[in-house]
Amino acid sequence: MKHDEIDRILSREDEILPSSGFAVSVMDAVRREAAAPPPIPFPWKRAIPGLVAAGVVLVLVLVGGVVAVGRLEKATSPDLSLALASLSSSIFGLQRNLGSATIWTALALVASWVSVKLSMRLASGRG
């Protein structure tokens, strides 16, 4: 194509008309949106303490990890083997206590479920 042809094609002034009912349907949608209630704002005042607590926990975990890595780097090879032995014994100790932890977790889940069901029943007025 030559520049003359492109200019001729682009210079056409064809009138573009919307299909029938388009303007009415758009205006109906605009009115519906205008009549809709505004969205519920996020409760930042309630979320901020949880976010701050999560940040503090994250920082403590990272600091603890850095300290642990620093201690492992300072350890010589005999000290490193002792550190790894104490680490493995503590891991195996956790595995022994896993049974009681499972029971306590199950009890906490059951207590939470009962609490939620009771509060839902009281809130619905069927109490």
N, C-alpha and C positions, 0 to 999 in steps of 0.2 A: 504494500500500500504506500501511496505517496502522501505527503503532508496535505495536499489539496483535498484528497478524499477524506482523510481523518478530520480536517477542519469542517468539511461539508457535513459529515455524519454528526459531529458534535455540535454544530451550530443549528441543527433543526430544533424548532421550538414547538414540539408536540405538546399539547396540553394533556396532563395526566389527571385523570378523574378517578376518585375512589369508587369502589363498588357500592352498589346500593345498600344502605343500612350500615355502612362502615362507621360513619361519623356518629350515628345513634348508638351503636354498640360500644364505641370508645367512650362516649360521654356517660353511658350507663355504668361502665366499669370504673370511670373516674368518680362518679357519685357514690358507688358502693365502697370504694376505697376511702373516700372522704367521710363516709358515715361510720366506718369501722372504728372501734375503740383503739386507742393507741396501745402498742405492745407493753407488756409488763416489764418495767426496768429490772435489771439484774440487781440483787441485794448485796452490793459491794460492802456495805457496813457490816454485814454478817459474815461475809466470806474472808475479809481481810485478816481476822485473827487466825483462821485456819491456814491461810496462805503464809502468814508470818511464821506460824509454828512449823509448817512443813519446810520452810526455808531454813529455820534454825536446826531442825533435825538433819537436813541435808548437809549443812555446813559441819555439824558435829560428826557425821559419818565420814565426810571427806577428810576432816582433820584427823580423826582416828585412823583412817587408812594411811594417811601420810606418815603419821607417827609410827604405825606398825611397820611400814616399809622402811622407814629410817632405822628402826631397831634391827630389822633383818639385815640391812646393809652393814651396820656396825658389828654385827656378830661375825666372829671368825668361824672357820669350818667346824670345830668341835661345838662352839656355842650355837652354830646354826643347826647342827643335828639335834642338840638339846631343845632348841626352840621348836623345831619341827616335831620332835617327840611330844613335847608338852601340848602343841597345837593338835596333834592327832589324838592324844588322850582326852583333850577337852571335847573334840568332835565326837569321839566314841561315848563320852559321858553324856553328851546331848542326845545321842541315839538311845541311851538307856532311859533317859527321862522323857523320851518321845511319847511313850504310852500315857503317862499322866498328863502331858500337855495336850494330847488328843482328847482325853476325857474332859479336861477343863474347857477346851475349845468347843466340844460338842455341847456341854452344859451352857456355855455362853450363847451359842447359837439358838438353843431351845428357849432359853430365857428371853432372848431378843424377839423370837418369833411369837412367844406367848404375849409379850408386852405389846407388840404391834397389833396382834389380833384383838386383844382386849381393848386397846385404845380405839381401834376401828369400830368395834362393836358399840362402845360407849358413845363415840362421835355420831354414829348413824342413828342413835336413839332406840336401838333394839335392846338396850341393856336391861 
